[in-house]
Amino acid sequence: MPSLCYFSPTTGNAWTVMETPSAEFLAAYPWPEDTIEVPLPPSNGGVPQYENGAFSWLPVPPTEHVYLVSKFTIWLRLSEAEAEAVTAAITAQPARLRGLWGAASNVRSDSEFFGTLKAFVTGVLGEGRANEILAPESA
């Protein structure tokens, strides 16, 4: 378990070590001259911040949940009337979008295509319904 933490305001890097580095170690692997000892990061991690001579750990930003939704599921979630509206709207889209839609078996939520698809479905069916249709599949 690391017992010491150091931070360099110049580089913005923080690192933990088990014990105070020896002079030999520092000669072989020099640290920036402005390196300071700081408190260990929280157990759930942290983002180092250094402002006006004061150091602190900021909470780690939440990561976006990335998921796949299959086109099969999308079509199952559409009513018959919605499927007709989406089909008609897809045929009016640019060739690239039609090609991506036709080639895909599923859509990844962090892809550029997902954002385009969400905007497209929102335009056809409204935001609430688009969120339902493109929601993660249950396990």
C-alpha positions as CSV (number, residue, x, y, z in Angstrom):
1,M,0.0,0.0,0.0
2,P,1.5,3.4,-1.0
3,S,2.3,5.6,2.0
4,L,3.5,8.8,0.5
5,C,2.2,11.0,-2.4
6,Y,4.1,13.7,-4.3
7,F,2.8,16.3,-6.8
8,S,4.5,18.6,-9.3
9,P,2.6,21.9,-9.9
10,T,4.7,22.3,-13.1
11,T,3.7,19.0,-14.7
12,G,0.4,18.5,-12.9
13,N,1.4,14.9,-12.1
14,A,0.9,13.2,-8.8
15,W,2.5,9.8,-7.9
16,T,2.5,7.6,-4.9
17,V,5.4,5.7,-3.4
18,M,6.0,3.1,-0.7
19,E,8.8,5.0,1.0
20,T,10.8,8.2,0.7
21,P,13.0,7.8,-2.4
22,S,16.7,7.5,-1.8
23,A,19.2,10.0,-3.2
24,E,20.5,7.4,-5.6
25,F,17.0,6.8,-6.9
26,L,16.4,10.6,-7.4
27,A,19.8,10.9,-9.1
28,A,18.8,8.2,-11.6
29,Y,15.1,9.3,-11.9
30,P,15.0,13.1,-11.2
31,W,11.7,14.6,-10.2
32,P,10.7,18.2,-11.1
33,E,12.3,20.7,-8.8
34,D,8.9,22.0,-7.5
35,T,7.8,18.5,-6.3
36,I,6.0,18.7,-3.0
37,E,4.6,16.0,-0.7
38,V,0.8,16.0,-0.6
39,P,-1.9,13.9,1.2
40,L,-2.6,10.5,-0.3
41,P,-5.6,10.5,-2.7
42,P,-9.0,9.4,-1.4
43,S,-9.6,5.6,-1.6
44,N,-11.9,6.1,-4.6
45,G,-9.3,8.2,-6.4
46,G,-9.1,11.9,-7.1
47,V,-7.9,14.5,-9.6
48,P,-5.1,16.6,-8.3
49,Q,-5.6,20.4,-8.1
50,Y,-3.1,23.1,-7.3
51,E,-4.3,26.7,-7.1
52,N,-2.7,29.7,-5.4
53,G,-0.2,27.5,-3.6
54,A,-2.9,25.2,-2.2
55,F,-3.2,21.5,-3.1
56,S,-6.4,19.5,-3.0
57,W,-7.9,16.3,-4.5
58,L,-11.1,16.9,-6.5
59,P,-13.6,14.0,-6.9
60,V,-13.1,11.8,-10.0
61,P,-15.8,12.8,-12.6
62,P,-18.3,10.1,-13.2
63,T,-17.7,8.1,-16.3
64,E,-20.4,7.8,-18.9
65,H,-22.0,4.4,-19.1
66,V,-21.3,3.1,-22.6
67,Y,-23.8,0.5,-23.9
68,L,-24.9,-1.2,-27.1
69,V,-28.5,-1.3,-28.3
70,S,-29.3,-3.7,-31.1
71,K,-31.3,-2.6,-34.1
72,F,-33.6,-5.6,-33.4
73,T,-34.4,-4.1,-30.0
74,I,-35.0,-0.7,-31.5
75,W,-37.5,-2.1,-34.0
76,L,-39.2,-4.1,-31.2
77,R,-39.7,-1.0,-29.1
78,L,-41.4,0.9,-32.0
79,S,-45.1,0.7,-32.4
80,E,-46.3,0.0,-36.0
81,A,-47.1,3.7,-36.6
82,E,-43.7,4.7,-35.2
83,A,-42.0,2.1,-37.4
84,E,-43.8,3.5,-40.4
85,A,-42.7,7.1,-39.5
86,V,-39.1,6.1,-38.9
87,T,-38.9,4.1,-42.1
88,A,-40.3,7.0,-44.1
89,A,-37.9,9.4,-42.5
90,I,-34.9,7.1,-43.0
91,T,-35.5,7.0,-46.7
92,A,-35.2,10.8,-46.8
93,Q,-31.8,10.8,-45.0
94,P,-28.4,11.3,-46.7
95,A,-26.8,8.2,-48.3
96,R,-24.1,8.0,-45.5
97,L,-26.7,7.8,-42.7
98,R,-28.8,5.3,-44.6
99,G,-25.7,3.2,-45.2
100,L,-24.6,3.3,-41.6
101,W,-28.1,2.4,-40.4
102,G,-28.3,-0.5,-43.0
103,A,-24.8,-1.9,-42.1
104,A,-25.1,-1.7,-38.3
105,S,-26.4,-4.6,-36.3
106,N,-26.2,-2.6,-33.1
107,V,-25.4,1.0,-32.1
108,R,-22.8,2.0,-29.4
109,S,-23.9,4.8,-27.2
110,D,-20.6,6.7,-27.3
111,S,-20.4,6.7,-31.1
112,E,-20.9,9.6,-33.4
113,F,-23.7,7.6,-35.2
114,F,-25.6,7.2,-31.9
115,G,-25.8,11.0,-31.5
116,T,-26.9,11.4,-35.1
117,L,-29.5,8.6,-34.6
118,K,-30.8,10.1,-31.4
119,A,-31.2,13.5,-33.0
120,F,-33.0,11.9,-36.0
121,V,-35.3,9.8,-33.8
122,T,-36.0,12.8,-31.6
123,G,-37.0,14.8,-34.6
124,V,-39.4,12.0,-35.7
125,L,-40.9,10.8,-32.4
126,G,-39.9,13.4,-29.8
127,E,-37.2,13.4,-27.1
128,G,-39.0,11.3,-24.5
129,R,-39.8,8.5,-26.9
130,A,-36.4,8.6,-28.5
131,N,-34.8,8.1,-25.0
132,E,-37.0,5.1,-24.4
133,I,-36.3,3.6,-27.8
134,L,-32.5,4.1,-27.5
135,A,-32.2,3.2,-23.8
136,P,-29.8,0.4,-22.7
137,E,-31.1,-3.1,-23.1
138,S,-31.8,-4.9,-19.8
139,A,-29.5,-7.8,-18.9
